[in-house]
């Protein structure tokens, strides 16, 4: 006989546990759709509370079945439960295991662009929607087969909801980089992005964890699930000043993940502030007040980290403009005007003028202060 194991403990005070919520008719429907059988044994598990899912055991097969809510709730609870289900599924040691999702009758709009994006993520990581028409009607869901499409859709959603700044993905040519927060629902979104990209790319992927709320990492379950694919290297957002005030960071323009994340949060996708270049792997995070100058200041290490990662202490620049800016061949005035150095000869000045298609940028008060520090004014 089929056994259905149901958590009988609340993981969210606003949502009843599944032991209270699911009716026998609904359990019968789930059982029939998955196994073709209508009889089952129900087991309540009082020790298991995370994630909104049940386990259906049929001989040597086990199905992890995600269950929708009865009404559309916030993005956080949806994302949290989907990532939790997938991690539990991946980390479970069984040869015959399956991943399903069942829609209850839902009140509210569950076809927003945000939710449709995550339904596609679920499709990409091999969730089987066992009653898709009940939940989404005639909506056609396709797997992501290309990381660039996933990135573009994620960026489109972010533009419509500027408060959603939990994770960013950049295409660096030879690799993808994910900048994701490591706390709460944000960490679960980070995990889901990692899962989906692991399914659809053979390129190396770097996950830079943006540590917040005193978190040290995403959860062990999620980390183990991510690492099981063998495609993603997990790195913390370190930007370390040691006791001698030296900075231990690599020199290939990755710099601090926190600094990159903050610029992505402020400006959105990478694009040069001085020209039309939007090629991710050619765009670099340029400090206004250089890190080399920050480390010379007689201030605390925490203050140095703060200045070195402040979103207002940076702009996106392409490789050409970054080198011109750092060498002083291009300067930016306190009113945002782009100025060319007299050190450039006429031919070089003509070329730099040609590639510099933006002649003035908008500066806020904090950026002006950083430019004053740069120029020692």
C-alpha positions as CSV (number, residue, x, y, z in Angstrom):
1,X,0.0,0.0,0.0
2,X,1.1,3.5,-0.7
3,X,2.2,5.5,2.4
4,X,1.8,9.3,2.5
5,X,4.0,11.0,5.1
6,X,2.8,14.4,6.1
7,X,4.4,17.0,8.3
8,X,2.3,17.8,11.3
9,X,4.1,20.8,12.5
10,X,3.8,24.4,11.4
11,X,6.8,26.1,9.7
12,X,4.9,29.3,9.1
13,X,2.5,30.7,11.6
14,X,0.3,32.2,8.8
15,X,-0.1,28.9,7.0
16,X,-1.6,25.7,8.6
17,X,0.5,22.6,8.6
18,X,-0.3,20.1,5.9
19,X,-1.6,17.6,8.4
20,X,-4.4,20.1,9.2
21,X,-4.8,21.5,5.7
22,X,-5.0,18.6,3.3
23,X,-8.2,16.6,3.0
24,X,-8.4,12.9,2.4
25,X,-10.0,13.6,-1.0
26,X,-7.0,15.7,-2.0
27,X,-4.6,13.0,-0.7
28,X,-6.5,10.4,-2.7
29,X,-6.2,12.6,-5.8
30,X,-2.5,13.0,-5.4
31,X,-2.0,9.3,-4.8
32,X,-4.1,8.4,-7.9
33,X,-2.3,10.9,-10.2
34,X,1.1,9.7,-9.2
35,X,0.6,5.9,-8.7
36,X,-2.7,5.1,-10.2
37,X,-3.9,3.8,-6.8
38,X,-6.6,5.3,-4.6
39,X,-5.9,3.6,-1.3
40,X,-3.1,4.8,0.9
41,X,-1.9,4.9,4.5
42,X,-1.5,8.3,6.1
43,X,1.4,8.9,8.5
44,X,1.8,12.2,10.4
45,X,5.4,13.3,11.2
46,X,5.6,15.6,14.1
47,X,9.3,16.3,13.8
48,X,9.3,17.7,10.3
49,X,8.2,21.3,9.7
50,X,10.3,22.9,7.0
51,X,8.9,23.2,3.5
52,X,5.3,22.7,2.3
53,X,5.6,19.2,0.9
54,X,4.7,15.6,1.6
55,X,6.4,12.3,0.9
56,X,4.7,9.6,-1.0
57,X,6.3,6.1,-0.7
58,X,5.3,3.5,-3.2
59,X,7.4,0.3,-2.6
60,X,11.0,1.4,-3.5
61,X,9.9,4.7,-5.0
62,X,9.7,8.0,-3.1
63,X,8.0,11.1,-4.4
64,X,8.6,14.5,-2.9
65,X,5.4,16.4,-3.6
66,X,5.3,20.1,-3.2
67,X,1.8,21.5,-2.3
68,X,0.6,25.0,-3.2
69,X,-1.1,27.2,-0.8
70,X,-4.8,27.9,-1.0
71,X,-4.3,31.5,-1.6
72,X,-1.5,33.5,-3.2
73,X,0.9,34.6,-0.4
74,X,4.1,36.6,-0.5
75,X,7.1,35.7,-2.7
76,X,9.1,34.7,0.4
77,X,7.1,31.7,1.5
78,X,6.7,30.4,-2.1
79,X,10.5,30.6,-2.8
80,X,11.4,29.2,0.6
81,X,9.3,26.1,0.2
82,X,10.4,25.3,-3.4
83,X,14.1,25.5,-2.6
84,X,13.6,23.4,0.6
85,X,11.7,20.7,-1.4
86,X,14.4,20.5,-4.0
87,X,17.3,20.4,-1.5
88,X,15.5,17.7,0.4
89,X,15.0,15.7,-2.8
90,X,18.6,16.1,-4.0
91,X,20.1,15.2,-0.6
92,X,17.9,12.2,-0.1
93,X,19.8,9.0,-0.7
94,X,17.5,6.8,-2.9
95,X,17.8,5.5,-6.4
96,X,14.2,5.9,-7.3
97,X,13.1,9.4,-6.2
98,X,10.9,11.8,-8.0
99,X,9.9,15.5,-7.7
100,X,6.3,16.6,-8.1
101,X,4.1,19.6,-7.5
102,X,0.3,19.7,-6.8
103,X,-1.9,22.7,-7.0
104,X,-4.8,23.1,-4.6
105,X,-7.6,25.4,-5.7
106,X,-6.0,28.8,-5.3
107,X,-7.6,32.2,-4.5
108,X,-5.8,35.2,-6.0
109,X,-3.6,35.8,-9.0
110,X,-0.9,33.1,-9.2
111,X,0.1,34.0,-12.7
112,X,2.1,37.1,-12.1
113,X,5.4,37.5,-14.0
114,X,7.3,36.8,-10.8
115,X,5.5,33.5,-10.2
116,X,5.7,32.5,-13.9
117,X,9.4,33.0,-13.8
118,X,9.7,30.6,-10.8
119,X,7.4,28.1,-12.3
120,X,9.8,28.0,-15.3
121,X,12.7,27.5,-12.8
122,X,10.8,24.6,-11.3
123,X,10.2,23.1,-14.7
124,X,14.0,23.5,-15.5
125,X,15.0,21.6,-12.3
126,X,12.6,18.8,-13.2
127,X,9.5,19.4,-11.1
128,X,6.6,17.4,-12.5
129,X,3.3,19.4,-12.3
130,X,0.8,16.6,-11.7
131,X,-2.3,18.8,-12.1
132,X,-1.0,21.8,-14.0
133,X,-4.4,22.8,-15.5
134,X,-6.0,23.2,-12.0
135,X,-3.3,25.6,-11.0
136,X,-2.3,27.4,-14.2
137,X,-5.0,26.6,-16.7
138,X,-3.7,26.7,-20.3
139,X,-0.5,28.4,-19.4
140,X,2.4,26.8,-21.3
141,X,5.6,26.4,-19.2
142,X,8.9,25.8,-20.9
143,X,12.2,24.9,-19.3
144,X,15.0,27.3,-19.5
145,X,17.6,26.0,-21.9
146,X,19.8,29.0,-22.0
147,X,21.3,31.0,-19.1
148,X,21.1,34.3,-21.0
149,X,17.3,33.9,-21.3
150,X,17.1,33.3,-17.6
151,X,19.3,36.3,-16.8
152,X,17.2,38.5,-19.1
153,X,13.9,37.4,-17.5
154,X,15.3,37.9,-14.0
155,X,16.4,41.4,-14.9
156,X,13.0,42.2,-16.4
157,X,11.3,41.1,-13.2
158,X,13.7,43.2,-11.1
159,X,12.9,46.3,-13.2
160,X,9.2,45.9,-12.4
161,X,9.9,45.4,-8.7
162,X,13.0,47.4,-7.7
163,X,12.8,46.2,-4.2
164,X,13.7,42.7,-5.3
165,X,17.5,42.9,-5.1
166,X,18.3,39.5,-3.6
167,X,20.3,38.0,-6.4
168,X,22.1,39.0,-9.6
169,X,23.7,37.0,-12.4
170,X,26.4,38.2,-14.7
171,X,27.8,36.6,-17.9
172,X,31.6,36.9,-17.7
173,X,32.2,35.2,-21.0
174,X,34.1,32.1,-19.8
175,X,32.0,31.8,-16.7
176,X,28.8,33.0,-15.0
177,X,28.8,34.7,-11.6
178,X,25.9,34.7,-9.2
179,X,25.8,37.4,-6.5
180,X,23.3,36.1,-4.0
181,X,22.3,37.0,-0.4
182,X,22.7,34.3,2.2
183,X,19.9,34.9,4.7
184,X,16.2,33.9,4.8
185,X,14.1,33.9,1.7
186,X,16.8,35.7,-0.2
187,X,19.2,32.7,0.4
188,X,16.5,30.4,-1.0
189,X,16.2,32.5,-4.2
190,X,20.0,32.3,-4.5
191,X,19.8,28.5,-4.2
192,X,17.1,28.2,-6.8
193,X,19.1,30.3,-9.3
194,X,22.1,28.0,-8.6
195,X,20.0,24.9,-9.2
196,X,18.6,26.1,-12.4
197,X,21.9,27.3,-13.9
198,X,23.5,23.9,-12.9
199,X,21.0,22.2,-15.1
200,X,21.6,24.3,-18.2
201,X,25.3,25.2,-18.5
202,X,28.6,23.5,-18.7
203,X,30.5,26.7,-18.0
204,X,32.1,27.3,-14.6
205,X,29.9,29.2,-12.2
206,X,31.0,31.3,-9.2
207,X,28.5,31.9,-6.4
208,X,29.5,34.9,-4.3
209,X,27.6,34.8,-1.1
210,X,26.5,38.2,0.1
211,X,26.5,37.7,3.9
212,X,23.7,39.7,5.7
213,X,22.0,39.7,9.1
214,X,25.1,38.0,10.6
215,X,24.6,35.0,8.4
216,X,27.7,33.0,7.5
217,X,26.4,31.0,4.6
218,X,23.3,29.7,3.0
219,X,21.9,26.6,4.8
220,X,23.9,23.4,4.8
221,X,21.1,21.5,3.0
222,X,21.1,24.1,0.2
223,X,24.9,24.2,0.0
224,X,25.1,20.4,-0.2
225,X,22.5,20.3,-2.9
226,X,24.3,23.0,-4.9
227,X,27.7,21.3,-4.6
228,X,26.3,18.0,-5.6
229,X,26.1,19.2,-9.2
230,X,29.9,19.8,-9.2
231,X,29.5,23.0,-11.3
232,X,29.4,25.9,-8.8
233,X,32.2,27.2,-6.7
234,X,30.9,29.0,-3.5
235,X,32.8,32.0,-2.3
236,X,32.1,34.4,0.5
237,X,32.0,38.2,0.0
238,X,35.3,38.8,1.6
239,X,37.2,42.0,1.3
240,X,39.8,41.7,4.0
241,X,42.2,44.3,5.5
242,X,44.7,42.5,7.6
243,X,46.6,43.8,10.6
244,X,49.2,45.5,8.4
245,X,46.3,47.3,6.6
246,X,47.1,45.4,3.4
247,X,44.2,44.2,1.3
248,X,44.0,40.5,0.5
249,X,42.0,40.4,-2.7
250,X,42.7,39.0,-6.1
251,X,43.8,41.3,-8.9
252,X,41.5,40.2,-11.7
253,X,38.8,42.8,-11.1
254,X,36.5,40.5,-9.1
255,X,37.4,42.6,-6.1
256,X,34.8,42.4,-3.3
257,X,31.6,40.6,-4.1
258,X,29.9,43.0,-1.8
259,X,31.1,46.0,-3.9
260,X,29.9,44.3,-7.1
261,X,26.6,43.4,-5.5
262,X,26.1,47.0,-4.3
263,X,26.8,48.4,-7.8
264,X,24.4,45.9,-9.3
265,X,21.8,47.0,-6.7
266,X,22.3,50.6,-7.5
267,X,22.8,50.7,-11.3
268,X,21.3,47.4,-12.4
269,X,22.9,45.4,-15.2
270,X,26.5,46.2,-16.0
271,X,27.0,49.1,-18.5
272,X,29.8,51.6,-18.9
273,X,29.1,55.0,-17.5
274,X,31.1,56.7,-20.2
275,X,30.1,54.7,-23.4
276,X,27.5,52.3,-24.7
277,X,29.3,49.1,-23.8
278,X,27.0,46.6,-22.0
279,X,29.2,43.4,-22.4
280,X,29.3,41.9,-18.9
281,X,32.8,40.6,-19.1
282,X,34.2,43.9,-20.3
283,X,32.6,46.0,-17.6
284,X,34.4,46.5,-14.3
285,X,33.6,48.0,-11.0
286,X,35.7,51.2,-10.7
287,X,36.3,52.9,-7.3
288,X,36.0,56.6,-7.2
289,X,38.1,56.9,-4.0
290,X,40.7,54.2,-4.7
291,X,41.1,51.3,-2.3
292,X,44.9,52.0,-2.2
293,X,44.1,55.4,-0.7
294,X,41.4,54.1,1.6
295,X,43.9,51.6,3.2
296,X,46.3,54.5,4.1
297,X,43.7,56.3,6.2
298,X,44.0,56.2,10.0
299,X,40.6,54.8,10.5
300,X,39.2,51.4,11.7
301,X,39.2,48.3,9.5
302,X,35.4,48.3,9.6
303,X,35.3,51.9,8.3
304,X,37.8,50.9,5.5
305,X,35.6,48.0,4.5
306,X,32.5,50.3,4.5
307,X,34.2,52.9,2.2
308,X,35.7,50.2,-0.1
309,X,32.3,48.6,-0.7
310,X,30.0,51.6,-0.7
311,X,27.8,51.7,-3.8
312,X,28.3,55.5,-4.0
313,X,32.1,55.0,-4.2
314,X,31.8,53.2,-7.6
315,X,30.7,53.3,-11.2
316,X,30.6,50.8,-13.9
317,X,33.4,51.3,-16.5
318,X,34.5,49.2,-19.5
319,X,38.1,48.1,-19.5
320,X,39.3,51.0,-21.7
321,X,37.6,53.7,-19.6
322,X,38.6,52.0,-16.3
323,X,42.3,52.2,-17.3
324,X,41.9,55.8,-18.6
325,X,40.2,56.8,-15.4
326,X,42.7,55.1,-13.1
327,X,45.6,56.6,-15.0
328,X,44.1,60.1,-14.8
329,X,43.8,60.4,-18.6
330,X,40.1,60.9,-18.0
331,X,38.7,62.7,-15.0
332,X,35.2,63.4,-13.9
333,X,34.5,66.9,-12.5
334,X,32.4,67.5,-9.4
335,X,29.5,68.4,-11.6
336,X,29.8,65.1,-13.5
337,X,31.5,66.4,-16.7
338,X,34.0,64.2,-18.5
339,X,37.4,65.8,-19.0
340,X,40.3,64.6,-21.0
341,X,43.9,65.1,-19.8
342,X,46.3,67.4,-21.6
343,X,48.8,64.5,-21.4
344,X,47.0,63.0,-24.4
345,X,48.3,64.0,-27.7
346,X,46.0,65.1,-30.4
347,X,45.6,61.7,-32.0
348,X,44.9,60.0,-28.7
349,X,42.6,62.7,-27.6
350,X,40.6,62.3,-30.8
351,X,40.3,58.5,-30.2
352,X,39.3,58.9,-26.5
353,X,36.7,61.5,-27.5
354,X,35.4,59.0,-30.1
355,X,35.0,56.1,-27.7
356,X,33.6,58.4,-24.9
357,X,30.0,58.7,-26.0
358,X,28.7,60.1,-22.7
359,X,30.0,63.5,-21.8
360,X,28.3,64.0,-18.4
361,X,27.1,61.7,-15.6
362,X,24.8,62.4,-12.7
363,X,26.4,62.5,-9.3
364,X,24.7,62.4,-5.9
365,X,26.1,64.2,-2.9
366,X,27.9,61.1,-1.6
367,X,29.6,60.5,-5.0
368,X,30.8,64.1,-5.1
369,X,32.4,63.6,-1.6
370,X,34.2,60.6,-2.9
371,X,35.5,62.5,-5.9
372,X,36.8,65.2,-3.5
373,X,38.6,62.5,-1.6
374,X,40.0,61.1,-4.9
375,X,41.3,64.5,-5.9
376,X,42.4,65.3,-2.3
377,X,40.3,68.5,-2.4
